[in-house]
Amino acid sequence: MHIQTIEKTRKKIFSIIKSLEPVELKSLEDYAEFLAQRNNEAKFADILRTAEPENEALSQGETDGIKEADKDIKEGKIRELKDYVKERGL
C-alpha cells in the first residue's frame, strides 16, 4: 500500500472511531485484536514453514514415549479428540 494511501486510510478510520458509541468501540477493539492475532499467527506459520529440521537425535525418553504411543494405538487405547472434548465438556 502506498504511504499516502495508508495515511488517508488512517485518517478515515480515526474519523469513524470518533463517531462510534462505546459498545461499538468495544466491538472495534475486539476486531482489531483479532486482526493483530491473525497477523501474528501468519508470521509464526511462516517461521515454521521455513525452519530447518532438527539434526539432534531423540532422547531415550522421547523414543520410549513414541513406542508407548504406538503400543497404545495398536491396543485401541485411544479416542478421537472430538470425543475427548465432548466428554470433558470443552
Chimera marker file (.cmm) of the C-alpha trace (Angstrom):
<marker_set name="trace">
<marker id="1" x="0.000" y="0.000" z="0.000" r="1" g="1" b="0" radius="0.5"/>
<marker id="2" x="1.342" y="3.426" z="-0.903" r="1" g="1" b="0" radius="0.5"/>
<marker id="3" x="2.265" y="5.691" z="2.059" r="1" g="1" b="0" radius="0.5"/>
<marker id="4" x="-0.235" y="8.375" z="1.025" r="1" g="1" b="0" radius="0.5"/>
<marker id="5" x="-2.975" y="5.761" z="0.882" r="1" g="1" b="0" radius="0.5"/>
<marker id="6" x="-2.022" y="4.495" z="4.343" r="1" g="1" b="0" radius="0.5"/>
<marker id="7" x="-2.257" y="7.997" z="5.810" r="1" g="1" b="0" radius="0.5"/>
<marker id="8" x="-5.632" y="8.612" z="4.160" r="1" g="1" b="0" radius="0.5"/>
<marker id="9" x="-6.880" y="5.278" z="5.467" r="1" g="1" b="0" radius="0.5"/>
<marker id="10" x="-5.699" y="6.065" z="8.998" r="1" g="1" b="0" radius="0.5"/>
<marker id="11" x="-7.397" y="9.468" z="8.939" r="1" g="1" b="0" radius="0.5"/>
<marker id="12" x="-10.638" y="7.907" z="7.732" r="1" g="1" b="0" radius="0.5"/>
<marker id="13" x="-10.512" y="5.206" z="10.412" r="1" g="1" b="0" radius="0.5"/>
<marker id="14" x="-9.876" y="7.766" z="13.177" r="1" g="1" b="0" radius="0.5"/>
<marker id="15" x="-12.753" y="9.926" z="11.939" r="1" g="1" b="0" radius="0.5"/>
<marker id="16" x="-15.041" y="6.900" z="12.057" r="1" g="1" b="0" radius="0.5"/>
<marker id="17" x="-13.833" y="5.995" z="15.558" r="1" g="1" b="0" radius="0.5"/>
<marker id="18" x="-14.769" y="9.447" z="16.850" r="1" g="1" b="0" radius="0.5"/>
<marker id="19" x="-18.399" y="8.840" z="15.890" r="1" g="1" b="0" radius="0.5"/>
<marker id="20" x="-18.762" y="5.395" z="17.467" r="1" g="1" b="0" radius="0.5"/>
<marker id="21" x="-20.735" y="4.596" z="20.606" r="1" g="1" b="0" radius="0.5"/>
<marker id="22" x="-18.921" y="2.828" z="23.494" r="1" g="1" b="0" radius="0.5"/>
<marker id="23" x="-20.367" y="-0.596" z="22.655" r="1" g="1" b="0" radius="0.5"/>
<marker id="24" x="-19.286" y="-0.153" z="19.033" r="1" g="1" b="0" radius="0.5"/>
<marker id="25" x="-15.811" y="0.849" z="20.206" r="1" g="1" b="0" radius="0.5"/>
<marker id="26" x="-15.553" y="-2.409" z="22.157" r="1" g="1" b="0" radius="0.5"/>
<marker id="27" x="-16.526" y="-4.387" z="19.054" r="1" g="1" b="0" radius="0.5"/>
<marker id="28" x="-13.932" y="-2.498" z="17.031" r="1" g="1" b="0" radius="0.5"/>
<marker id="29" x="-11.292" y="-3.194" z="19.677" r="1" g="1" b="0" radius="0.5"/>
<marker id="30" x="-12.126" y="-6.912" z="19.617" r="1" g="1" b="0" radius="0.5"/>
<marker id="31" x="-11.906" y="-6.987" z="15.829" r="1" g="1" b="0" radius="0.5"/>
<marker id="32" x="-8.590" y="-5.112" z="15.809" r="1" g="1" b="0" radius="0.5"/>
<marker id="33" x="-7.177" y="-7.600" z="18.321" r="1" g="1" b="0" radius="0.5"/>
<marker id="34" x="-8.427" y="-10.453" z="16.126" r="1" g="1" b="0" radius="0.5"/>
<marker id="35" x="-6.635" y="-8.955" z="13.106" r="1" g="1" b="0" radius="0.5"/>
<marker id="36" x="-3.416" y="-8.496" z="15.090" r="1" g="1" b="0" radius="0.5"/>
<marker id="37" x="-3.569" y="-12.077" z="16.383" r="1" g="1" b="0" radius="0.5"/>
<marker id="38" x="-4.235" y="-13.423" z="12.894" r="1" g="1" b="0" radius="0.5"/>
<marker id="39" x="-1.214" y="-11.496" z="11.631" r="1" g="1" b="0" radius="0.5"/>
<marker id="40" x="0.947" y="-12.944" z="14.432" r="1" g="1" b="0" radius="0.5"/>
<marker id="41" x="-0.262" y="-16.455" z="13.619" r="1" g="1" b="0" radius="0.5"/>
<marker id="42" x="0.586" y="-15.962" z="9.940" r="1" g="1" b="0" radius="0.5"/>
<marker id="43" x="4.092" y="-14.810" z="10.880" r="1" g="1" b="0" radius="0.5"/>
<marker id="44" x="4.501" y="-17.849" z="13.152" r="1" g="1" b="0" radius="0.5"/>
<marker id="45" x="3.315" y="-20.167" z="10.357" r="1" g="1" b="0" radius="0.5"/>
<marker id="46" x="5.922" y="-18.623" z="8.042" r="1" g="1" b="0" radius="0.5"/>
<marker id="47" x="8.623" y="-19.217" z="10.648" r="1" g="1" b="0" radius="0.5"/>
<marker id="48" x="7.590" y="-22.865" z="11.000" r="1" g="1" b="0" radius="0.5"/>
<marker id="49" x="7.391" y="-23.332" z="7.247" r="1" g="1" b="0" radius="0.5"/>
<marker id="50" x="10.941" y="-22.056" z="6.703" r="1" g="1" b="0" radius="0.5"/>
<marker id="51" x="12.531" y="-23.603" z="9.818" r="1" g="1" b="0" radius="0.5"/>
<marker id="52" x="15.365" y="-26.043" z="9.355" r="1" g="1" b="0" radius="0.5"/>
<marker id="53" x="14.713" y="-29.558" z="10.629" r="1" g="1" b="0" radius="0.5"/>
<marker id="54" x="16.388" y="-30.539" z="13.868" r="1" g="1" b="0" radius="0.5"/>
<marker id="55" x="19.533" y="-32.583" z="13.468" r="1" g="1" b="0" radius="0.5"/>
<marker id="56" x="19.746" y="-33.913" z="17.003" r="1" g="1" b="0" radius="0.5"/>
<marker id="57" x="18.823" y="-37.456" z="17.898" r="1" g="1" b="0" radius="0.5"/>
<marker id="58" x="15.778" y="-38.257" z="20.005" r="1" g="1" b="0" radius="0.5"/>
<marker id="59" x="16.366" y="-38.764" z="23.703" r="1" g="1" b="0" radius="0.5"/>
<marker id="60" x="15.656" y="-42.125" z="25.315" r="1" g="1" b="0" radius="0.5"/>
<marker id="61" x="12.547" y="-40.618" z="26.929" r="1" g="1" b="0" radius="0.5"/>
<marker id="62" x="11.262" y="-39.410" z="23.564" r="1" g="1" b="0" radius="0.5"/>
<marker id="63" x="11.923" y="-42.796" z="21.963" r="1" g="1" b="0" radius="0.5"/>
<marker id="64" x="10.168" y="-44.573" z="24.843" r="1" g="1" b="0" radius="0.5"/>
<marker id="65" x="7.220" y="-42.206" z="24.522" r="1" g="1" b="0" radius="0.5"/>
<marker id="66" x="6.853" y="-42.947" z="20.812" r="1" g="1" b="0" radius="0.5"/>
<marker id="67" x="6.997" y="-46.710" z="21.459" r="1" g="1" b="0" radius="0.5"/>
<marker id="68" x="4.371" y="-46.395" z="24.205" r="1" g="1" b="0" radius="0.5"/>
<marker id="69" x="2.113" y="-44.344" z="21.945" r="1" g="1" b="0" radius="0.5"/>
<marker id="70" x="2.454" y="-46.917" z="19.140" r="1" g="1" b="0" radius="0.5"/>
<marker id="71" x="1.557" y="-49.683" z="21.594" r="1" g="1" b="0" radius="0.5"/>
<marker id="72" x="-1.489" y="-47.749" z="22.847" r="1" g="1" b="0" radius="0.5"/>
<marker id="73" x="-2.690" y="-47.216" z="19.276" r="1" g="1" b="0" radius="0.5"/>
<marker id="74" x="-2.303" y="-50.911" z="18.439" r="1" g="1" b="0" radius="0.5"/>
<marker id="75" x="-4.194" y="-51.864" z="21.615" r="1" g="1" b="0" radius="0.5"/>
<marker id="76" x="-7.004" y="-49.425" z="20.857" r="1" g="1" b="0" radius="0.5"/>
<marker id="77" x="-6.307" y="-47.281" z="23.927" r="1" g="1" b="0" radius="0.5"/>
<marker id="78" x="-7.009" y="-44.074" z="22.030" r="1" g="1" b="0" radius="0.5"/>
<marker id="79" x="-10.023" y="-41.939" z="21.283" r="1" g="1" b="0" radius="0.5"/>
<marker id="80" x="-10.713" y="-39.125" z="18.889" r="1" g="1" b="0" radius="0.5"/>
<marker id="81" x="-10.111" y="-35.579" z="20.070" r="1" g="1" b="0" radius="0.5"/>
<marker id="82" x="-13.747" y="-34.631" z="19.412" r="1" g="1" b="0" radius="0.5"/>
<marker id="83" x="-14.866" y="-37.431" z="21.779" r="1" g="1" b="0" radius="0.5"/>
<marker id="84" x="-12.417" y="-36.288" z="24.480" r="1" g="1" b="0" radius="0.5"/>
<marker id="85" x="-13.603" y="-32.689" z="24.142" r="1" g="1" b="0" radius="0.5"/>
<marker id="86" x="-17.226" y="-33.806" z="24.389" r="1" g="1" b="0" radius="0.5"/>
<marker id="87" x="-16.525" y="-35.934" z="27.476" r="1" g="1" b="0" radius="0.5"/>
<marker id="88" x="-14.795" y="-33.003" z="29.187" r="1" g="1" b="0" radius="0.5"/>
<marker id="89" x="-17.473" y="-30.515" z="28.189" r="1" g="1" b="0" radius="0.5"/>
<marker id="90" x="-14.938" y="-28.296" z="26.445" r="1" g="1" b="0" radius="0.5"/>
<link id1="1" id2="2" r="1" g="1" b="0" radius="0.2"/>
<link id1="2" id2="3" r="1" g="1" b="0" radius="0.2"/>
<link id1="3" id2="4" r="1" g="1" b="0" radius="0.2"/>
<link id1="4" id2="5" r="1" g="1" b="0" radius="0.2"/>
<link id1="5" id2="6" r="1" g="1" b="0" radius="0.2"/>
<link id1="6" id2="7" r="1" g="1" b="0" radius="0.2"/>
<link id1="7" id2="8" r="1" g="1" b="0" radius="0.2"/>
<link id1="8" id2="9" r="1" g="1" b="0" radius="0.2"/>
<link id1="9" id2="10" r="1" g="1" b="0" radius="0.2"/>
<link id1="10" id2="11" r="1" g="1" b="0" radius="0.2"/>
<link id1="11" id2="12" r="1" g="1" b="0" radius="0.2"/>
<link id1="12" id2="13" r="1" g="1" b="0" radius="0.2"/>
<link id1="13" id2="14" r="1" g="1" b="0" radius="0.2"/>
<link id1="14" id2="15" r="1" g="1" b="0" radius="0.2"/>
<link id1="15" id2="16" r="1" g="1" b="0" radius="0.2"/>
<link id1="16" id2="17" r="1" g="1" b="0" radius="0.2"/>
<link id1="17" id2="18" r="1" g="1" b="0" radius="0.2"/>
<link id1="18" id2="19" r="1" g="1" b="0" radius="0.2"/>
<link id1="19" id2="20" r="1" g="1" b="0" radius="0.2"/>
<link id1="20" id2="21" r="1" g="1" b="0" radius="0.2"/>
<link id1="21" id2="22" r="1" g="1" b="0" radius="0.2"/>
<link id1="22" id2="23" r="1" g="1" b="0" radius="0.2"/>
<link id1="23" id2="24" r="1" g="1" b="0" radius="0.2"/>
<link id1="24" id2="25" r="1" g="1" b="0" radius="0.2"/>
<link id1="25" id2="26" r="1" g="1" b="0" radius="0.2"/>
<link id1="26" id2="27" r="1" g="1" b="0" radius="0.2"/>
<link id1="27" id2="28" r="1" g="1" b="0" radius="0.2"/>
<link id1="28" id2="29" r="1" g="1" b="0" radius="0.2"/>
<link id1="29" id2="30" r="1" g="1" b="0" radius="0.2"/>
<link id1="30" id2="31" r="1" g="1" b="0" radius="0.2"/>
<link id1="31" id2="32" r="1" g="1" b="0" radius="0.2"/>
<link id1="32" id2="33" r="1" g="1" b="0" radius="0.2"/>
<link id1="33" id2="34" r="1" g="1" b="0" radius="0.2"/>
<link id1="34" id2="35" r="1" g="1" b="0" radius="0.2"/>
<link id1="35" id2="36" r="1" g="1" b="0" radius="0.2"/>
<link id1="36" id2="37" r="1" g="1" b="0" radius="0.2"/>
<link id1="37" id2="38" r="1" g="1" b="0" radius="0.2"/>
<link id1="38" id2="39" r="1" g="1" b="0" radius="0.2"/>
<link id1="39" id2="40" r="1" g="1" b="0" radius="0.2"/>
<link id1="40" id2="41" r="1" g="1" b="0" radius="0.2"/>
<link id1="41" id2="42" r="1" g="1" b="0" radius="0.2"/>
<link id1="42" id2="43" r="1" g="1" b="0" radius="0.2"/>
<link id1="43" id2="44" r="1" g="1" b="0" radius="0.2"/>
<link id1="44" id2="45" r="1" g="1" b="0" radius="0.2"/>
<link id1="45" id2="46" r="1" g="1" b="0" radius="0.2"/>
<link id1="46" id2="47" r="1" g="1" b="0" radius="0.2"/>
<link id1="47" id2="48" r="1" g="1" b="0" radius="0.2"/>
<link id1="48" id2="49" r="1" g="1" b="0" radius="0.2"/>
<link id1="49" id2="50" r="1" g="1" b="0" radius="0.2"/>
<link id1="50" id2="51" r="1" g="1" b="0" radius="0.2"/>
<link id1="51" id2="52" r="1" g="1" b="0" radius="0.2"/>
<link id1="52" id2="53" r="1" g="1" b="0" radius="0.2"/>
<link id1="53" id2="54" r="1" g="1" b="0" radius="0.2"/>
<link id1="54" id2="55" r="1" g="1" b="0" radius="0.2"/>
<link id1="55" id2="56" r="1" g="1" b="0" radius="0.2"/>
<link id1="56" id2="57" r="1" g="1" b="0" radius="0.2"/>
<link id1="57" id2="58" r="1" g="1" b="0" radius="0.2"/>
<link id1="58" id2="59" r="1" g="1" b="0" radius="0.2"/>
<link id1="59" id2="60" r="1" g="1" b="0" radius="0.2"/>
<link id1="60" id2="61" r="1" g="1" b="0" radius="0.2"/>
<link id1="61" id2="62" r="1" g="1" b="0" radius="0.2"/>
<link id1="62" id2="63" r="1" g="1" b="0" radius="0.2"/>
<link id1="63" id2="64" r="1" g="1" b="0" radius="0.2"/>
<link id1="64" id2="65" r="1" g="1" b="0" radius="0.2"/>
<link id1="65" id2="66" r="1" g="1" b="0" radius="0.2"/>
<link id1="66" id2="67" r="1" g="1" b="0" radius="0.2"/>
<link id1="67" id2="68" r="1" g="1" b="0" radius="0.2"/>
<link id1="68" id2="69" r="1" g="1" b="0" radius="0.2"/>
<link id1="69" id2="70" r="1" g="1" b="0" radius="0.2"/>
<link id1="70" id2="71" r="1" g="1" b="0" radius="0.2"/>
<link id1="71" id2="72" r="1" g="1" b="0" radius="0.2"/>
<link id1="72" id2="73" r="1" g="1" b="0" radius="0.2"/>
<link id1="73" id2="74" r="1" g="1" b="0" radius="0.2"/>
<link id1="74" id2="75" r="1" g="1" b="0" radius="0.2"/>
<link id1="75" id2="76" r="1" g="1" b="0" radius="0.2"/>
<link id1="76" id2="77" r="1" g="1" b="0" radius="0.2"/>
<link id1="77" id2="78" r="1" g="1" b="0" radius="0.2"/>
<link id1="78" id2="79" r="1" g="1" b="0" radius="0.2"/>
<link id1="79" id2="80" r="1" g="1" b="0" radius="0.2"/>
<link id1="80" id2="81" r="1" g="1" b="0" radius="0.2"/>
<link id1="81" id2="82" r="1" g="1" b="0" radius="0.2"/>
<link id1="82" id2="83" r="1" g="1" b="0" radius="0.2"/>
<link id1="83" id2="84" r="1" g="1" b="0" radius="0.2"/>
<link id1="84" id2="85" r="1" g="1" b="0" radius="0.2"/>
<link id1="85" id2="86" r="1" g="1" b="0" radius="0.2"/>
<link id1="86" id2="87" r="1" g="1" b="0" radius="0.2"/>
<link id1="87" id2="88" r="1" g="1" b="0" radius="0.2"/>
<link id1="88" id2="89" r="1" g="1" b="0" radius="0.2"/>
<link id1="89" id2="90" r="1" g="1" b="0" radius="0.2"/>
</marker_set>
